[in-house]
Amino acid sequence: AQSVSQHNHHVILSEAASLELGCNYSYGGTVNLFWYVQYPGQHLQLLLKYFSGDPLVKGIKGFEAEFIKSKFSFNLRKPSVQWSDTAEYFCAVNLGAAGNKLTFGGGTRVLVKP
Amino acid sequence: DAGVIQSPRHEVTEMGQEVTLRCKPISGHDYLFWYRQTMMRGLELLIYFNNNVPIDDSGMPEDRFSAKMPNASFSTLKIQPSEPRDSAVYFCASRRGDGFYEQYFGPGTRLTVT
């Protein structure tokens, strides 16, 4: 069965610092990859997604992610965070063209100090 | 579009009572998903429907849980009888069925069983 690992459970950083959140998955076939964000008390919102093509994907709010197939990774980055980026971030994977089920990582809680 | 709509937003009930959660997917979306989010287990897929038909209910915890989708614009998740360990946030999500795999999440129902 596929699995998704997010290695950092909690991240604390100051405004203007750079952010990188790790995501690894355990499936060797074609995958679709997603990063969702959940602001405090709110529902999940899509930050960005990768289906095919350029492995560097740009999303909303200045976020980007890089798909490295050889490493089974899809790390999320933001060069300079803001206090409003305080949220929980989830990596998710489904299995290519036949994939209907999203498998989520355990989430990373990010706290940005003003 | 109003997005995925869930009701109620909060539900507090006593152990043993029946609980019904409701979801209205985005119009035109062919897939509907029910998730449960807890601190201990993260985001878990409970069941999903395609064109109103349940496709995979392997995530449903036990027989106390049931879900229906009588038409394309409405789904329910029922817990009978409820138990304190069912306390969680329950999310509904929907998705188009034309090869785009992004799921749109509703605001969730926070269920507390005392």
Interface residues (C-beta under 8 A of the other chain):
Chain A: N32 F34 Y36 Q42 H43 L44 Q45 L46 K49 F51 F90 N94 A97 G99 N100 K101 L102 T103 F104 G105 G106 G107
Chain B: Y31 F33 G42 L43 L45 Y48 N50 I55 D56 F91 A93 G99 Y101 E102 Q103 Y104 F105 G106 P107 G108
